[in-house]
Amino acid sequence: MPIIFRYKGYRLFFFSNEGNPLEPLHVHIRQGGALAKFWVVPDVAIAESYGMTSSELRELVEVVEQNRELIERKWHEYFDA
């Protein structure tokens, strides 16, 4: 489970096995028991969430948008290697 970075106690990461075939580029975000999945391409969007408030999700959409290049680079480094 490669961790991309941490933000205010949230972990942004990929699962090592993202499906066969590989799912489109996305990132998971976890804090405690709360978890969300965000599509990164073509646009940043919430795929699913459990235990997060709407204000948390809005903030995390912004975090993903602001770090999109890093997330994409890490995805390709990990899965295209």
C-alpha positions as CSV (number, residue, x, y, z in Angstrom):
1,M,0.0,0.0,0.0
2,P,2.2,2.9,-1.3
3,I,1.5,6.1,0.7
4,I,1.8,9.2,-1.5
5,F,1.7,11.7,1.3
6,R,-0.1,12.7,4.5
7,Y,-2.3,15.7,5.0
8,K,-3.8,16.8,8.4
9,G,-3.9,13.2,9.6
10,Y,-5.2,11.8,6.3
11,R,-3.2,9.3,4.4
12,L,-3.3,9.5,0.6
13,F,-2.4,6.1,-0.9
14,F,-2.9,3.4,-3.6
15,F,-3.6,-0.2,-3.0
16,S,-0.9,-2.4,-4.4
17,N,-3.5,-4.4,-6.4
18,E,-5.9,-1.9,-8.0
19,G,-7.8,-4.5,-10.0
20,N,-7.2,-6.7,-13.1
21,P,-7.4,-4.9,-15.4
22,L,-6.0,-1.9,-13.6
23,E,-8.7,0.7,-12.6
24,P,-8.4,4.2,-13.9
25,L,-6.1,6.5,-12.0
26,H,-7.5,7.2,-8.5
27,V,-6.4,7.7,-5.0
28,H,-7.7,6.5,-1.6
29,I,-7.7,8.7,1.5
30,R,-8.1,7.3,5.0
31,Q,-8.3,8.9,8.4
32,G,-9.1,6.4,11.2
33,G,-12.1,4.4,10.1
34,A,-13.1,6.9,7.5
35,L,-12.2,6.1,3.9
36,A,-12.8,7.8,0.5
37,K,-11.8,7.1,-3.1
38,F,-11.2,9.9,-5.6
39,W,-10.9,9.6,-9.4
40,V,-8.1,11.8,-10.6
41,V,-8.6,11.6,-14.3
42,P,-10.2,12.9,-16.4
43,D,-11.4,15.2,-13.6
44,V,-11.1,15.0,-9.8
45,A,-14.3,13.5,-8.4
46,I,-15.4,11.5,-5.4
47,A,-15.9,7.8,-6.4
48,E,-17.1,6.7,-2.9
49,S,-16.8,7.6,0.7
50,Y,-17.5,6.1,4.1
51,G,-17.5,8.0,7.4
52,M,-16.5,11.4,6.0
53,T,-18.5,14.6,6.2
54,S,-19.3,16.7,3.1
55,S,-17.0,19.5,4.3
56,E,-14.1,17.0,4.7
57,L,-14.8,15.7,1.2
58,R,-14.9,19.2,-0.3
59,E,-11.5,19.9,1.4
60,L,-10.1,16.7,0.2
61,V,-11.2,17.3,-3.4
62,E,-9.2,20.5,-3.3
63,V,-6.2,18.6,-1.8
64,V,-6.3,16.1,-4.6
65,E,-6.7,18.8,-7.2
66,Q,-3.7,20.8,-5.8
67,N,-1.5,17.6,-5.8
68,R,-2.8,16.1,-9.0
69,E,0.6,16.1,-10.7
70,L,2.3,14.4,-7.8
71,I,-0.5,11.8,-7.5
72,E,-0.3,11.1,-11.3
73,R,3.5,10.8,-11.2
74,K,3.5,8.4,-8.2
75,W,0.8,6.3,-9.9
76,H,2.8,5.9,-13.1
77,E,6.0,5.3,-11.2
78,Y,4.4,2.5,-9.2
79,F,2.0,0.9,-11.8
80,D,3.9,1.4,-15.1
81,A,7.3,0.3,-13.7
